[in-house]
């Protein structure tokens, strides 16, 4: 089993890629590879955020089953 980098580690990698690309002194071929890696990291980070949001927007009902959280329910 391989250790997957944390959300924070991936975010830090993405920030490094962006900084290097913004400097503009990266050869074109390397810049393209970094851009592709950045897009992949961005997708992974977005998926992690979406997963966290989905978990945070559910509650347990009286039968211990997950259901969507409706903050207006019961008003």
Phi and psi restraints in degrees (range 20) as a CNS / XPLOR table:
assign (resid 1 and name C) (resid 2 and name N)
       (resid 2 and name CA) (resid 2 and name C) 1.0 -93.8 20.0 2
assign (resid 2 and name N) (resid 2 and name CA)
       (resid 2 and name C) (resid 3 and name N) 1.0 147.1 20.0 2
assign (resid 2 and name C) (resid 3 and name N)
       (resid 3 and name CA) (resid 3 and name C) 1.0 -79.6 20.0 2
assign (resid 3 and name N) (resid 3 and name CA)
       (resid 3 and name C) (resid 4 and name N) 1.0 123.9 20.0 2
assign (resid 3 and name C) (resid 4 and name N)
       (resid 4 and name CA) (resid 4 and name C) 1.0 -87.7 20.0 2
assign (resid 4 and name N) (resid 4 and name CA)
       (resid 4 and name C) (resid 5 and name N) 1.0 139.2 20.0 2
assign (resid 4 and name C) (resid 5 and name N)
       (resid 5 and name CA) (resid 5 and name C) 1.0 -63.6 20.0 2
assign (resid 5 and name N) (resid 5 and name CA)
       (resid 5 and name C) (resid 6 and name N) 1.0 150.3 20.0 2
assign (resid 5 and name C) (resid 6 and name N)
       (resid 6 and name CA) (resid 6 and name C) 1.0 -74.2 20.0 2
assign (resid 6 and name N) (resid 6 and name CA)
       (resid 6 and name C) (resid 7 and name N) 1.0 168.0 20.0 2
assign (resid 6 and name C) (resid 7 and name N)
       (resid 7 and name CA) (resid 7 and name C) 1.0 -56.4 20.0 2
assign (resid 7 and name N) (resid 7 and name CA)
       (resid 7 and name C) (resid 8 and name N) 1.0 -44.5 20.0 2
assign (resid 7 and name C) (resid 8 and name N)
       (resid 8 and name CA) (resid 8 and name C) 1.0 -64.6 20.0 2
assign (resid 8 and name N) (resid 8 and name CA)
       (resid 8 and name C) (resid 9 and name N) 1.0 -39.7 20.0 2
assign (resid 8 and name C) (resid 9 and name N)
       (resid 9 and name CA) (resid 9 and name C) 1.0 -64.7 20.0 2
assign (resid 9 and name N) (resid 9 and name CA)
       (resid 9 and name C) (resid 10 and name N) 1.0 -42.8 20.0 2
assign (resid 9 and name C) (resid 10 and name N)
       (resid 10 and name CA) (resid 10 and name C) 1.0 -65.0 20.0 2
assign (resid 10 and name N) (resid 10 and name CA)
       (resid 10 and name C) (resid 11 and name N) 1.0 -38.3 20.0 2
assign (resid 10 and name C) (resid 11 and name N)
       (resid 11 and name CA) (resid 11 and name C) 1.0 -64.2 20.0 2
assign (resid 11 and name N) (resid 11 and name CA)
       (resid 11 and name C) (resid 12 and name N) 1.0 -40.3 20.0 2
assign (resid 11 and name C) (resid 12 and name N)
       (resid 12 and name CA) (resid 12 and name C) 1.0 -64.9 20.0 2
assign (resid 12 and name N) (resid 12 and name CA)
       (resid 12 and name C) (resid 13 and name N) 1.0 -41.7 20.0 2
assign (resid 12 and name C) (resid 13 and name N)
       (resid 13 and name CA) (resid 13 and name C) 1.0 -61.2 20.0 2
assign (resid 13 and name N) (resid 13 and name CA)
       (resid 13 and name C) (resid 14 and name N) 1.0 -43.2 20.0 2
assign (resid 13 and name C) (resid 14 and name N)
       (resid 14 and name CA) (resid 14 and name C) 1.0 -63.3 20.0 2
assign (resid 14 and name N) (resid 14 and name CA)
       (resid 14 and name C) (resid 15 and name N) 1.0 -41.9 20.0 2
assign (resid 14 and name C) (resid 15 and name N)
       (resid 15 and name CA) (resid 15 and name C) 1.0 -62.3 20.0 2
assign (resid 15 and name N) (resid 15 and name CA)
       (resid 15 and name C) (resid 16 and name N) 1.0 -39.2 20.0 2
assign (resid 15 and name C) (resid 16 and name N)
       (resid 16 and name CA) (resid 16 and name C) 1.0 -63.8 20.0 2
assign (resid 16 and name N) (resid 16 and name CA)
       (resid 16 and name C) (resid 17 and name N) 1.0 -42.8 20.0 2
assign (resid 16 and name C) (resid 17 and name N)
       (resid 17 and name CA) (resid 17 and name C) 1.0 -61.3 20.0 2
assign (resid 17 and name N) (resid 17 and name CA)
       (resid 17 and name C) (resid 18 and name N) 1.0 -46.0 20.0 2
assign (resid 17 and name C) (resid 18 and name N)
       (resid 18 and name CA) (resid 18 and name C) 1.0 -61.4 20.0 2
assign (resid 18 and name N) (resid 18 and name CA)
       (resid 18 and name C) (resid 19 and name N) 1.0 -44.1 20.0 2
assign (resid 18 and name C) (resid 19 and name N)
       (resid 19 and name CA) (resid 19 and name C) 1.0 -61.3 20.0 2
assign (resid 19 and name N) (resid 19 and name CA)
       (resid 19 and name C) (resid 20 and name N) 1.0 -43.8 20.0 2
assign (resid 19 and name C) (resid 20 and name N)
       (resid 20 and name CA) (resid 20 and name C) 1.0 -64.2 20.0 2
assign (resid 20 and name N) (resid 20 and name CA)
       (resid 20 and name C) (resid 21 and name N) 1.0 -41.8 20.0 2
assign (resid 20 and name C) (resid 21 and name N)
       (resid 21 and name CA) (resid 21 and name C) 1.0 -68.6 20.0 2
assign (resid 21 and name N) (resid 21 and name CA)
       (resid 21 and name C) (resid 22 and name N) 1.0 -35.6 20.0 2
assign (resid 21 and name C) (resid 22 and name N)
       (resid 22 and name CA) (resid 22 and name C) 1.0 -67.0 20.0 2
assign (resid 22 and name N) (resid 22 and name CA)
       (resid 22 and name C) (resid 23 and name N) 1.0 -29.4 20.0 2
assign (resid 22 and name C) (resid 23 and name N)
       (resid 23 and name CA) (resid 23 and name C) 1.0 -66.9 20.0 2
assign (resid 23 and name N) (resid 23 and name CA)
       (resid 23 and name C) (resid 24 and name N) 1.0 -29.8 20.0 2
assign (resid 23 and name C) (resid 24 and name N)
       (resid 24 and name CA) (resid 24 and name C) 1.0 76.3 20.0 2
assign (resid 24 and name N) (resid 24 and name CA)
       (resid 24 and name C) (resid 25 and name N) 1.0 8.5 20.0 2
assign (resid 24 and name C) (resid 25 and name N)
       (resid 25 and name CA) (resid 25 and name C) 1.0 -106.1 20.0 2
assign (resid 25 and name N) (resid 25 and name CA)
       (resid 25 and name C) (resid 26 and name N) 1.0 26.0 20.0 2
assign (resid 25 and name C) (resid 26 and name N)
       (resid 26 and name CA) (resid 26 and name C) 1.0 -99.9 20.0 2
assign (resid 26 and name N) (resid 26 and name CA)
       (resid 26 and name C) (resid 27 and name N) 1.0 132.4 20.0 2
assign (resid 26 and name C) (resid 27 and name N)
       (resid 27 and name CA) (resid 27 and name C) 1.0 -56.4 20.0 2
assign (resid 27 and name N) (resid 27 and name CA)
       (resid 27 and name C) (resid 28 and name N) 1.0 149.2 20.0 2
assign (resid 27 and name C) (resid 28 and name N)
       (resid 28 and name CA) (resid 28 and name C) 1.0 -53.8 20.0 2
assign (resid 28 and name N) (resid 28 and name CA)
       (resid 28 and name C) (resid 29 and name N) 1.0 -48.0 20.0 2
assign (resid 28 and name C) (resid 29 and name N)
       (resid 29 and name CA) (resid 29 and name C) 1.0 -61.2 20.0 2
assign (resid 29 and name N) (resid 29 and name CA)
       (resid 29 and name C) (resid 30 and name N) 1.0 -42.6 20.0 2
assign (resid 29 and name C) (resid 30 and name N)
       (resid 30 and name CA) (resid 30 and name C) 1.0 -67.5 20.0 2
assign (resid 30 and name N) (resid 30 and name CA)
       (resid 30 and name C) (resid 31 and name N) 1.0 -38.4 20.0 2
assign (resid 30 and name C) (resid 31 and name N)
       (resid 31 and name CA) (resid 31 and name C) 1.0 -62.4 20.0 2
assign (resid 31 and name N) (resid 31 and name CA)
       (resid 31 and name C) (resid 32 and name N) 1.0 -40.5 20.0 2
assign (resid 31 and name C) (resid 32 and name N)
       (resid 32 and name CA) (resid 32 and name C) 1.0 -63.7 20.0 2
assign (resid 32 and name N) (resid 32 and name CA)
       (resid 32 and name C) (resid 33 and name N) 1.0 -42.0 20.0 2
assign (resid 32 and name C) (resid 33 and name N)
       (resid 33 and name CA) (resid 33 and name C) 1.0 -63.7 20.0 2
assign (resid 33 and name N) (resid 33 and name CA)
       (resid 33 and name C) (resid 34 and name N) 1.0 -42.6 20.0 2
assign (resid 33 and name C) (resid 34 and name N)
       (resid 34 and name CA) (resid 34 and name C) 1.0 -65.2 20.0 2
assign (resid 34 and name N) (resid 34 and name CA)
       (resid 34 and name C) (resid 35 and name N) 1.0 -40.4 20.0 2
assign (resid 34 and name C) (resid 35 and name N)
       (resid 35 and name CA) (resid 35 and name C) 1.0 -60.6 20.0 2
assign (resid 35 and name N) (resid 35 and name CA)
       (resid 35 and name C) (resid 36 and name N) 1.0 -45.3 20.0 2
assign (resid 35 and name C) (resid 36 and name N)
       (resid 36 and name CA) (resid 36 and name C) 1.0 -62.8 20.0 2
assign (resid 36 and name N) (resid 36 and name CA)
       (resid 36 and name C) (resid 37 and name N) 1.0 -41.9 20.0 2
assign (resid 36 and name C) (resid 37 and name N)
       (resid 37 and name CA) (resid 37 and name C) 1.0 -63.0 20.0 2
assign (resid 37 and name N) (resid 37 and name CA)
       (resid 37 and name C) (resid 38 and name N) 1.0 -39.6 20.0 2
assign (resid 37 and name C) (resid 38 and name N)
       (resid 38 and name CA) (resid 38 and name C) 1.0 -64.3 20.0 2
assign (resid 38 and name N) (resid 38 and name CA)
       (resid 38 and name C) (resid 39 and name N) 1.0 -40.9 20.0 2
assign (resid 38 and name C) (resid 39 and name N)
       (resid 39 and name CA) (resid 39 and name C) 1.0 -63.5 20.0 2
assign (resid 39 and name N) (resid 39 and name CA)
       (resid 39 and name C) (resid 40 and name N) 1.0 -42.0 20.0 2
assign (resid 39 and name C) (resid 40 and name N)
       (resid 40 and name CA) (resid 40 and name C) 1.0 -63.3 20.0 2
assign (resid 40 and name N) (resid 40 and name CA)
       (resid 40 and name C) (resid 41 and name N) 1.0 -46.2 20.0 2
assign (resid 40 and name C) (resid 41 and name N)
       (resid 41 and name CA) (resid 41 and name C) 1.0 -60.9 20.0 2
assign (resid 41 and name N) (resid 41 and name CA)
       (resid 41 and name C) (resid 42 and name N) 1.0 -42.2 20.0 2
assign (resid 41 and name C) (resid 42 and name N)
       (resid 42 and name CA) (resid 42 and name C) 1.0 -60.0 20.0 2
assign (resid 42 and name N) (resid 42 and name CA)
       (resid 42 and name C) (resid 43 and name N) 1.0 -42.1 20.0 2
assign (resid 42 and name C) (resid 43 and name N)
       (resid 43 and name CA) (resid 43 and name C) 1.0 -64.1 20.0 2
assign (resid 43 and name N) (resid 43 and name CA)
       (resid 43 and name C) (resid 44 and name N) 1.0 -43.1 20.0 2
assign (resid 43 and name C) (resid 44 and name N)
       (resid 44 and name CA) (resid 44 and name C) 1.0 -64.6 20.0 2
assign (resid 44 and name N) (resid 44 and name CA)
       (resid 44 and name C) (resid 45 and name N) 1.0 -42.1 20.0 2
assign (resid 44 and name C) (resid 45 and name N)
       (resid 45 and name CA) (resid 45 and name C) 1.0 -63.7 20.0 2
assign (resid 45 and name N) (resid 45 and name CA)
       (resid 45 and name C) (resid 46 and name N) 1.0 -41.5 20.0 2
assign (resid 45 and name C) (resid 46 and name N)
       (resid 46 and name CA) (resid 46 and name C) 1.0 -63.9 20.0 2
assign (resid 46 and name N) (resid 46 and name CA)
       (resid 46 and name C) (resid 47 and name N) 1.0 -40.4 20.0 2
assign (resid 46 and name C) (resid 47 and name N)
       (resid 47 and name CA) (resid 47 and name C) 1.0 -63.7 20.0 2
assign (resid 47 and name N) (resid 47 and name CA)
       (resid 47 and name C) (resid 48 and name N) 1.0 -40.7 20.0 2
assign (resid 47 and name C) (resid 48 and name N)
       (resid 48 and name CA) (resid 48 and name C) 1.0 -63.1 20.0 2
assign (resid 48 and name N) (resid 48 and name CA)
       (resid 48 and name C) (resid 49 and name N) 1.0 -43.8 20.0 2
assign (resid 48 and name C) (resid 49 and name N)
       (resid 49 and name CA) (resid 49 and name C) 1.0 -64.3 20.0 2
assign (resid 49 and name N) (resid 49 and name CA)
       (resid 49 and name C) (resid 50 and name N) 1.0 -41.7 20.0 2
assign (resid 49 and name C) (resid 50 and name N)
       (resid 50 and name CA) (resid 50 and name C) 1.0 -62.9 20.0 2
assign (resid 50 and name N) (resid 50 and name CA)
       (resid 50 and name C) (resid 51 and name N) 1.0 -41.9 20.0 2
assign (resid 50 and name C) (resid 51 and name N)
       (resid 51 and name CA) (resid 51 and name C) 1.0 -63.2 20.0 2
assign (resid 51 and name N) (resid 51 and name CA)
       (resid 51 and name C) (resid 52 and name N) 1.0 -43.4 20.0 2
assign (resid 51 and name C) (resid 52 and name N)
       (resid 52 and name CA) (resid 52 and name C) 1.0 -63.3 20.0 2
assign (resid 52 and name N) (resid 52 and name CA)
       (resid 52 and name C) (resid 53 and name N) 1.0 -42.2 20.0 2
assign (resid 52 and name C) (resid 53 and name N)
       (resid 53 and name CA) (resid 53 and name C) 1.0 -61.9 20.0 2
assign (resid 53 and name N) (resid 53 and name CA)
       (resid 53 and name C) (resid 54 and name N) 1.0 -42.7 20.0 2
assign (resid 53 and name C) (resid 54 and name N)
       (resid 54 and name CA) (resid 54 and name C) 1.0 -62.0 20.0 2
assign (resid 54 and name N) (resid 54 and name CA)
       (resid 54 and name C) (resid 55 and name N) 1.0 -38.7 20.0 2
assign (resid 54 and name C) (resid 55 and name N)
       (resid 55 and name CA) (resid 55 and name C) 1.0 -69.4 20.0 2
assign (resid 55 and name N) (resid 55 and name CA)
       (resid 55 and name C) (resid 56 and name N) 1.0 -38.2 20.0 2
assign (resid 55 and name C) (resid 56 and name N)
       (resid 56 and name CA) (resid 56 and name C) 1.0 -76.7 20.0 2
assign (resid 56 and name N) (resid 56 and name CA)
       (resid 56 and name C) (resid 57 and name N) 1.0 -15.6 20.0 2
assign (resid 56 and name C) (resid 57 and name N)
       (resid 57 and name CA) (resid 57 and name C) 1.0 -102.0 20.0 2
assign (resid 57 and name N) (resid 57 and name CA)
       (resid 57 and name C) (resid 58 and name N) 1.0 22.5 20.0 2
assign (resid 57 and name C) (resid 58 and name N)
       (resid 58 and name CA) (resid 58 and name C) 1.0 -122.2 20.0 2
assign (resid 58 and name N) (resid 58 and name CA)
       (resid 58 and name C) (resid 59 and name N) 1.0 151.0 20.0 2
assign (resid 58 and name C) (resid 59 and name N)
       (resid 59 and name CA) (resid 59 and name C) 1.0 -130.4 20.0 2
assign (resid 59 and name N) (resid 59 and name CA)
       (resid 59 and name C) (resid 60 and name N) 1.0 164.5 20.0 2
assign (resid 59 and name C) (resid 60 and name N)
       (resid 60 and name CA) (resid 60 and name C) 1.0 -94.3 20.0 2
assign (resid 60 and name N) (resid 60 and name CA)
       (resid 60 and name C) (resid 61 and name N) 1.0 132.3 20.0 2
assign (resid 60 and name C) (resid 61 and name N)
       (resid 61 and name CA) (resid 61 and name C) 1.0 -88.1 20.0 2
assign (resid 61 and name N) (resid 61 and name CA)
       (resid 61 and name C) (resid 62 and name N) 1.0 -175.9 20.0 2
assign (resid 61 and name C) (resid 62 and name N)
       (resid 62 and name CA) (resid 62 and name C) 1.0 -62.4 20.0 2
assign (resid 62 and name N) (resid 62 and name CA)
       (resid 62 and name C) (resid 63 and name N) 1.0 -22.9 20.0 2
assign (resid 62 and name C) (resid 63 and name N)
       (resid 63 and name CA) (resid 63 and name C) 1.0 -94.1 20.0 2
assign (resid 63 and name N) (resid 63 and name CA)
       (resid 63 and name C) (resid 64 and name N) 1.0 15.1 20.0 2
assign (resid 63 and name C) (resid 64 and name N)
       (resid 64 and name CA) (resid 64 and name C) 1.0 58.6 20.0 2
assign (resid 64 and name N) (resid 64 and name CA)
       (resid 64 and name C) (resid 65 and name N) 1.0 36.4 20.0 2
assign (resid 64 and name C) (resid 65 and name N)
       (resid 65 and name CA) (resid 65 and name C) 1.0 -113.8 20.0 2
assign (resid 65 and name N) (resid 65 and name CA)
       (resid 65 and name C) (resid 66 and name N) 1.0 144.6 20.0 2
assign (resid 65 and name C) (resid 66 and name N)
       (resid 66 and name CA) (resid 66 and name C) 1.0 -74.3 20.0 2
assign (resid 66 and name N) (resid 66 and name CA)
       (resid 66 and name C) (resid 67 and name N) 1.0 142.4 20.0 2
assign (resid 66 and name C) (resid 67 and name N)
       (resid 67 and name CA) (resid 67 and name C) 1.0 -147.2 20.0 2
assign (resid 67 and name N) (resid 67 and name CA)
       (resid 67 and name C) (resid 68 and name N) 1.0 156.8 20.0 2
assign (resid 67 and name C) (resid 68 and name N)
       (resid 68 and name CA) (resid 68 and name C) 1.0 -60.2 20.0 2
assign (resid 68 and name N) (resid 68 and name CA)
       (resid 68 and name C) (resid 69 and name N) 1.0 143.2 20.0 2
assign (resid 68 and name C) (resid 69 and name N)
       (resid 69 and name CA) (resid 69 and name C) 1.0 -81.3 20.0 2
assign (resid 69 and name N) (resid 69 and name CA)
       (resid 69 and name C) (resid 70 and name N) 1.0 126.6 20.0 2
assign (resid 69 and name C) (resid 70 and name N)
       (resid 70 and name CA) (resid 70 and name C) 1.0 -122.0 20.0 2
assign (resid 70 and name N) (resid 70 and name CA)
       (resid 70 and name C) (resid 71 and name N) 1.0 102.8 20.0 2
assign (resid 70 and name C) (resid 71 and name N)
       (resid 71 and name CA) (resid 71 and name C) 1.0 -66.6 20.0 2
assign (resid 71 and name N) (resid 71 and name CA)
       (resid 71 and name C) (resid 72 and name N) 1.0 -19.8 20.0 2
assign (resid 71 and name C) (resid 72 and name N)
       (resid 72 and name CA) (resid 72 and name C) 1.0 -89.9 20.0 2
assign (resid 72 and name N) (resid 72 and name CA)
       (resid 72 and name C) (resid 73 and name N) 1.0 -4.8 20.0 2
assign (resid 72 and name C) (resid 73 and name N)
       (resid 73 and name CA) (resid 73 and name C) 1.0 -66.7 20.0 2
assign (resid 73 and name N) (resid 73 and name CA)
       (resid 73 and name C) (resid 74 and name N) 1.0 137.2 20.0 2
assign (resid 73 and name C) (resid 74 and name N)
       (resid 74 and name CA) (resid 74 and name C) 1.0 87.0 20.0 2
assign (resid 74 and name N) (resid 74 and name CA)
       (resid 74 and name C) (resid 75 and name N) 1.0 2.5 20.0 2
